[in-house]
């Protein structure tokens, strides 16, 4: 069956084969049996509906779905809705973090017995899986031509000595952990110490900032800097509510921009020592953000 896949916007994970399109139907359209409109973000749902109607003018069978519309996620076909190389070996999560929609959409963690091979592991909470399953995942990763990336994130609380030994046996591009709250810094410190055989550039840490507007800018900067001081490389993520897209003020966007780019973060700490303040501050951050932007854009 020939299936066209349509996405409201392109991301780093969007497939790029000839049957993939972004937005409205072009003048030249390939023959296809079905068109699937895939919506990842809730704020794109209305655009997805519009695209379904637009593509429906040219194809008789159009389906609208995706994570934002709670489509079933147990089956995963490599390269279908996410680019080749990305895989899921499990679905769901047993945690109930208030900002996360995974338990609502996918339920408790289940292991996929026949998962697709890939070097980018996107599982929501891989380390909640059994050791039997994890051995299968690690064995699969050893067969991949590219180094492993644990992009879905490893729960820092579950990084034990056995996990560390398994990771030592892999070629690793990046491991992602998380520090979404101040309390999360404690298990993060332990996990980063156990992963000390990896350089900072390979130890990324998702840091959600601005949750529900309850966090101050200084608190966000403090948590990001703490993550850096513990030896991790932060990846700042501005919190977005599930039902809308919030446009943050410039200073928040500057924080997220600087603290998600490795080059900008290394420049930030150099600039603090050389030309701005001796400690993290809002003015120091904006100075470093401006400097880093100039460096990154030439």
C-alpha positions as CSV (number, residue, x, y, z in Angstrom):
1,X,0.0,0.0,0.0
2,X,1.3,3.4,-0.9
3,X,0.9,5.9,1.9
4,X,1.6,9.6,1.8
5,X,2.5,11.0,5.3
6,X,1.8,14.7,5.9
7,X,3.1,16.8,8.9
8,X,2.1,20.3,9.9
9,X,5.7,21.2,10.5
10,X,9.1,19.6,10.1
11,X,11.2,18.5,13.1
12,X,14.6,16.8,13.4
13,X,12.7,13.5,13.5
14,X,10.5,14.0,10.4
15,X,11.1,11.3,7.7
16,X,12.5,12.7,4.4
17,X,11.5,10.1,1.8
18,X,9.6,11.1,-1.4
19,X,6.2,10.2,0.2
20,X,6.6,12.7,3.0
21,X,5.2,16.3,2.7
22,X,5.0,19.3,5.0
23,X,1.8,21.3,4.9
24,X,-0.5,21.7,1.9
25,X,-0.6,19.4,-1.2
26,X,1.9,20.6,-3.9
27,X,1.1,20.9,-7.5
28,X,2.8,17.6,-8.2
29,X,1.4,14.8,-6.1
30,X,2.4,11.1,-6.3
31,X,-0.2,8.3,-6.6
32,X,-1.2,6.9,-3.2
33,X,-3.8,4.7,-1.7
34,X,-4.0,6.7,1.5
35,X,-2.9,10.0,3.1
36,X,-2.0,10.1,6.8
37,X,-1.9,13.4,8.5
38,X,0.4,13.0,11.6
39,X,0.1,15.6,14.4
40,X,2.7,15.6,17.1
41,X,1.9,18.7,19.1
42,X,-1.5,19.6,20.5
43,X,-1.2,23.2,19.2
44,X,-1.0,21.8,15.7
45,X,-4.3,19.9,15.9
46,X,-6.4,22.6,14.1
47,X,-3.8,22.8,11.4
48,X,-3.9,19.1,11.1
49,X,-7.7,19.2,10.6
50,X,-7.2,21.8,7.9
51,X,-4.6,19.8,6.1
52,X,-6.8,16.7,6.2
53,X,-9.5,18.7,4.3
54,X,-6.9,20.1,1.9
55,X,-5.5,16.7,1.0
56,X,-8.9,15.2,1.0
57,X,-9.6,17.3,-2.1
58,X,-7.1,15.1,-4.0
59,X,-7.2,11.7,-2.3
60,X,-10.3,9.7,-1.3
61,X,-8.8,8.2,1.9
62,X,-7.3,10.6,4.4
63,X,-6.6,9.7,8.0
64,X,-5.9,12.2,10.8
65,X,-3.9,11.0,13.8
66,X,-0.6,11.2,15.7
67,X,0.5,11.6,19.4
68,X,-1.5,14.8,19.8
69,X,-4.7,12.9,19.0
70,X,-3.9,9.9,21.3
71,X,-3.5,7.5,18.4
72,X,-2.5,4.0,19.5
73,X,1.3,3.8,19.9
74,X,2.1,0.1,20.6
75,X,3.1,-0.6,17.0
76,X,6.1,1.2,15.6
77,X,7.2,1.0,12.0
78,X,10.7,2.4,11.4
79,X,10.8,5.3,9.0
80,X,7.0,5.6,8.8
81,X,6.3,8.7,11.0
82,X,9.8,9.1,12.5
83,X,13.0,9.0,10.5
84,X,15.0,5.8,10.1
85,X,17.5,5.2,12.9
86,X,15.0,6.1,15.7
87,X,13.3,3.3,17.5
88,X,11.0,2.5,20.4
89,X,11.7,-0.7,22.4
90,X,9.0,0.0,25.0
91,X,6.0,2.2,25.4
92,X,4.5,4.1,28.3
93,X,5.9,4.9,31.7
94,X,5.0,3.9,35.3
95,X,5.8,7.4,36.6
96,X,3.1,10.1,36.9
97,X,5.0,13.4,36.5
98,X,2.4,16.2,36.5
99,X,3.8,17.8,33.3
100,X,4.0,14.6,31.2
101,X,1.2,13.2,29.0
102,X,2.8,9.8,28.4
103,X,0.9,7.8,31.1
104,X,-2.3,9.4,29.8
105,X,-1.6,8.6,26.2
106,X,0.3,5.3,26.5
107,X,-0.4,3.9,30.0
108,X,2.0,1.9,32.0
109,X,5.3,0.7,30.5
110,X,5.1,-2.3,28.2
111,X,8.0,-4.0,26.5
112,X,7.9,-4.4,22.7
113,X,9.2,-7.9,22.0
114,X,9.8,-7.3,18.3
115,X,11.2,-3.8,18.3
116,X,12.8,-2.3,15.2
117,X,16.6,-1.9,15.2
118,X,18.0,1.7,15.4
119,X,20.7,3.6,17.1
120,X,18.5,6.3,18.6
121,X,16.5,5.0,21.5
122,X,13.4,7.1,22.1
123,X,11.7,5.1,24.9
124,X,10.0,7.2,27.5
125,X,11.6,5.4,30.4
126,X,13.8,2.6,29.1
127,X,15.3,1.8,32.4
128,X,11.9,0.7,33.8
129,X,12.1,-2.3,31.5
130,X,13.3,-5.7,32.7
131,X,17.0,-6.8,32.5
132,X,16.0,-9.4,30.0
133,X,14.6,-6.7,27.7
134,X,17.5,-4.3,28.4
135,X,20.0,-7.0,27.4
136,X,18.2,-7.3,24.1
137,X,18.3,-3.6,23.5
138,X,22.0,-3.3,24.4
139,X,22.8,-6.3,22.1
140,X,20.9,-4.7,19.3
141,X,22.8,-1.4,19.7
142,X,26.1,-3.2,19.4
143,X,25.1,-4.2,15.8
144,X,24.4,-0.6,14.7
145,X,26.8,1.2,12.5
146,X,26.2,4.5,14.4
147,X,26.9,5.2,18.1
148,X,23.9,4.9,20.4
149,X,21.9,7.9,21.5
150,X,19.5,7.6,24.4
151,X,17.3,10.5,23.3
152,X,14.2,9.5,25.3
153,X,16.1,9.9,28.5
154,X,17.4,7.6,31.2
155,X,15.9,8.0,34.6
156,X,18.8,9.1,36.8
157,X,17.3,7.3,39.8
158,X,17.6,4.0,37.9
159,X,21.2,4.3,36.7
160,X,22.8,1.6,38.8
161,X,26.2,-0.2,38.5
162,X,24.7,-2.9,36.2
163,X,23.4,-0.3,33.8
164,X,26.7,1.6,33.8
165,X,28.6,-1.6,32.9
166,X,26.2,-2.2,30.0
167,X,26.8,1.3,28.8
168,X,30.5,1.0,29.0
169,X,30.3,-1.8,26.4
170,X,28.6,0.5,23.9
171,X,29.7,3.2,21.5
172,X,27.8,6.2,22.8
173,X,27.0,9.4,21.0
174,X,24.9,10.9,23.7
175,X,23.0,10.0,26.9
176,X,20.1,12.2,28.0
177,X,19.1,12.4,31.7
178,X,16.7,14.9,33.3
179,X,16.6,17.6,36.0
180,X,13.1,19.0,35.7
181,X,12.9,19.9,39.4
182,X,15.3,21.0,42.1
183,X,14.9,17.6,43.9
184,X,15.9,15.9,40.7
185,X,19.4,17.3,41.1
186,X,20.2,14.8,43.9
187,X,19.8,11.6,41.8
188,X,21.3,13.4,38.8
189,X,24.5,14.0,40.7
190,X,24.8,10.3,41.6
191,X,24.1,9.2,38.0
192,X,26.6,11.7,36.5
193,X,29.3,10.4,38.9
194,X,28.6,6.9,37.8
195,X,28.8,8.0,34.1
196,X,32.1,9.9,34.7
197,X,33.8,7.7,32.0
198,X,31.8,9.8,29.4
199,X,32.8,13.4,28.6
200,X,30.5,16.3,29.4
201,X,29.4,16.6,25.7
202,X,27.9,13.1,25.8
203,X,26.0,13.6,29.1
204,X,23.0,15.8,28.1
205,X,20.4,16.7,30.7
206,X,16.9,17.8,29.8
207,X,16.0,20.7,32.1
208,X,12.4,21.9,31.9
209,X,12.1,25.5,32.8
210,X,9.1,27.9,33.4
211,X,6.7,25.1,34.5
212,X,3.2,26.7,34.8
213,X,4.8,30.1,35.4
214,X,5.7,29.0,39.0
215,X,9.4,29.3,38.4
216,X,11.4,32.5,38.5
217,X,14.0,33.3,35.9
218,X,16.7,33.2,38.6
219,X,15.5,29.8,39.8
220,X,15.7,28.4,36.3
221,X,19.2,29.8,35.7
222,X,20.3,28.3,39.1
223,X,19.1,24.8,38.2
224,X,20.7,25.0,34.8
225,X,24.0,26.2,36.3
226,X,23.8,23.4,39.0
227,X,23.4,20.9,36.2
228,X,26.5,22.3,34.5
229,X,28.5,22.2,37.8
230,X,27.5,18.6,38.3
231,X,29.2,17.7,35.0
232,X,26.2,17.5,32.7
233,X,25.5,19.5,29.6
234,X,22.0,21.0,30.0
235,X,19.3,21.0,27.3
236,X,16.8,23.6,28.4
237,X,13.2,23.1,27.4
238,X,10.5,25.7,27.9
239,X,7.4,24.2,29.4
240,X,4.4,24.2,27.1
241,X,0.9,23.5,28.3
242,X,-0.9,20.5,26.6
243,X,-3.7,22.6,25.2
244,X,-2.0,25.7,23.7
245,X,1.3,27.2,22.6
246,X,2.6,29.8,25.0
247,X,4.9,32.5,23.6
248,X,7.5,33.2,26.2
249,X,9.1,36.7,26.7
250,X,12.5,37.3,25.2
251,X,14.5,36.7,28.4
252,X,13.1,33.2,28.8
253,X,13.7,32.4,25.1
254,X,17.3,33.7,25.5
255,X,17.8,31.3,28.4
256,X,16.4,28.3,26.5
257,X,18.5,29.2,23.4
258,X,21.7,29.6,25.3
259,X,21.3,26.6,27.6
260,X,20.4,24.2,24.7
261,X,23.3,24.8,22.5
262,X,26.6,23.2,23.5
263,X,28.8,25.9,21.9
264,X,26.7,28.6,23.5
265,X,27.1,27.1,27.0
266,X,30.8,26.7,26.7
267,X,31.0,30.3,25.5
268,X,28.7,31.4,28.3
269,X,31.1,30.1,30.9
270,X,34.1,31.6,29.2
271,X,32.4,34.9,28.7
272,X,31.5,35.0,32.4
273,X,35.1,34.7,33.3
274,X,36.4,37.1,30.7
275,X,33.9,39.8,30.0
276,X,30.7,39.6,31.9
277,X,30.0,38.9,35.6
278,X,31.7,36.3,37.6
279,X,28.5,34.4,38.4
280,X,25.3,33.5,36.5
281,X,22.8,36.5,36.4
282,X,20.2,37.7,34.1
283,X,22.4,40.4,32.8
284,X,25.3,38.1,32.5
285,X,23.2,35.5,30.7
286,X,21.9,38.1,28.1
287,X,25.5,39.3,27.6
288,X,26.6,35.7,27.0
289,X,23.6,34.9,24.9
290,X,24.4,37.9,22.6
291,X,28.0,36.9,22.5
292,X,27.2,33.3,21.7
293,X,24.8,34.3,19.0
294,X,27.5,36.3,17.3
295,X,29.9,33.4,17.6
296,X,27.4,30.9,16.2
297,X,26.2,33.0,13.4
298,X,29.6,34.4,12.5
